[in-house]
Amino acid sequence: MTTATRSELAADADELSVWPASTTRLPHGGLAVGGVSLTEIASRFDTPAYVLDEGEVRARCRTYRHAFPDAEVLYAAKAFLSRAMVHRIAEEGLGLDVCSAGELELAVTAGFPPDRILLHGNAKSPRDIETALRLGVGRIVIDGPSEIARLAAAVGPNGHQKVLVRVVPGISAGGHEKIRTGTDGQKFGLSLTDGSAQHAITRILGRPQLELVGLHCHIGSQITEVKPYVCALRRVVGLMARIREAHGIALPELDMGGGHGIAYRPGEPALDLTALARRLRAELVESCAAAGLPVPRLAIEPGRAIVGPAGVALYRVLSVKRTGDRLFVAVDGGMSDNPRPALYGVRYAPRLIGRHSTAGPCTATVVGRHCEAGDILAADVRLPGDVRPGDLLAVPVAGAYQLSMASGYNMVGRPPVVAVDDGAARLLVRRETLDDFRRRDIGD
């Protein structure tokens, strides 16, 4: 093997580093995930389409259970939820974190035990609360002072509900300002610095229907460093110590949320899960010992880190156009199936599949089909110079916050979700069609 060939193989392996572990190269530029050709999936299910590697989902669930053997691991349903996903999470022994009646009902009707579900949200509707109490949800996270009386009234004088309080520790962390939730001045939680959290806790303890079992803290999303979590934990344990001093109770649970960062492109950093588990456990034991507190049971809420790298999005190129010095490659999807680049400036690494190109690489911007200048899926990426209409592009790390944030913009319709596992493909969520739009429109 020549040095050039070794270098090419190493570069290709690096490009596949953010793909599911089951990804393999096929002849003529093809790729298979979960033992199924992506080109065949595009032919069978059309494009755009989401592909979900169920083996990758299971492996990532097990990685969390191994890293946090003594903690409660709750899958954050907002990243992606379907009946099949509910079954995989249950089979792997994880709990579930939901933020609406819709997510909660889907999970429970799919057979998930409600006592292993946590409901949170900064503005829970009456339906959210009624559904949670009717189904017997395990925990409800109180996010603001107005929820205390509302929840207690809904529980009723003879009822009982376990609750946590979401506190804001004053830690700035996250991949974008719009997903940083650990500082004052944003909509989530109750502040440690202005006394809001302590006041709310006093009020909850005065409500016999509500059993305060712990504190909840979520500092942001797409966090790739361990230090912010350690700092936040230290501050929340400090609040636990003050609660015991003021009220004589030691809370048995501490939920440190999720937001665990992943790599979307080769070479990007990702959160070191082993280091996180080791540091959180050590800090929890040390801080509790210093405060004379029993060590509470830790909980975490990974979502993106479980399902994100398990997904691949498939698109068909519709047009290629050069405008000035920029090459635009337009595909048959866009911001209706992935609004994240427009919202957060997320950057992906699309790849040509289905044919082998000998053309040299060029810099291109992959755009969607929607009537917005900001409908950009991947800016300034390297693609073969002969990219043309009809080509297939595959975008890895597409499992989280794509279908769950998809919209009906331009009535294009949301893509299907196709599961792959052990050489077989099956439809999990069907494609949204024009008939779906027609059925919802019941006016004149």
RAPELIN-V534938 format. One record per helix or strand of 3 or more residues. SS is the DSSP state (H for helix, E for strand). FROM is the first residue (numbers start at 1). LEN is the number of residues. Records with the same first field share a line. If there is no record, write none. Layout:
SS->FROM-LEN / FROM-LEN
This chain:
H->3-16 / 27-3 / 38-8 / 54-14 / 77-3 / 83-9 / 101-9 / 114-3 / 126-10 / 146-10 / 177-3 / 196-10 / 227-21 / 273-19 / 304-7 / 340-5 / 403-3 / 409-3 / 434-7
E->31-3 / 49-5 / 72-5 / 95-4 / 117-3 / 139-4 / 161-8 / 210-7 / 253-3 / 297-4 / 311-13 / 326-6 / 350-4 / 361-7 / 376-9 / 392-5 / 416-6 / 424-6
